[in-house]
Amino acid sequence: SQQGEEDPQALSIQEGENATMNCSYKTSINNLQWYRQNSGRGLVHLILIRSNEREKHSGRLRVTLDTSKKSSSLLITASRAADTASYFCATPLYNQGGKLIFGQGTELSVKP
Amino acid sequence: NAGVMQNPRHLVRRRGQEARLRCSPMKGHSHVYWYRQLPEEGLKFMVYLQKENIIDESGMPKERFSAEFPKEGPSILRIQQVVRGDSAAYFCASSPATGGVSTEAFFGQGTRLTVV
């Protein structure tokens, strides 16, 4: 079964609006990571939030982590057409940075 | 510092042929991970290697798939006697030796395998 589950599976918004994606996971974690994947391309690491952090910002990205609810959210503010991509959350197992368990992803479409 | 390099980017094989996918980790990284992404799905972990050692192959199919990370040269994911169901994007990631709380993995662009 998936460690991470994203919600919603697909999201369509207008340019300038905010986009919020959620991720739930099952087991204890050391950190949670968000990645972006443009169609047919590789993954780009967006942000890593540690288990002792509650919120983290990077440019137009804001990530929250609630370990009591085993959930995280990714907020993209003032979205642009270039933000159109699939977004995945991922958690490492056994403190192994690269062995990640990915969710199914949220497909974001930002219309100009 | 070049990123994780995968080649080829696209690979077409006929059923029954062998596919070899190569991954060169980032400089200074000694941990390599392979993932498979089927269409419309997330990435699934396949195997974790360090130089000359397979650490965790719990995600590898039992037959036809093998991986290695030799002392010299890139990591190789090998698929023998490919079938149509092997068609997918295969991603490699690398991370440094330290496996701390905030260790980040860096991904290559992937190899898209098409079996015809």
Interface residues (C-beta under 8 A of the other chain):
Chain A: Q2 G4 N30 N31 Q33 Y35 G40 R41 G42 L43 V44 H45 L48 R50 S51 F88 A90 P92 N95 Q96 G97 G98 K99 L100 I101 F102 G103 Q104 G105
Chain B: H31 V32 Y33 Y35 E41 G42 L43 K44 F45 Y48 D56 F91 A93 S94 S95 P96 G99 G100 V101 S102 T103 E104 A105 F106 F107 G108 Q109 G110 R112
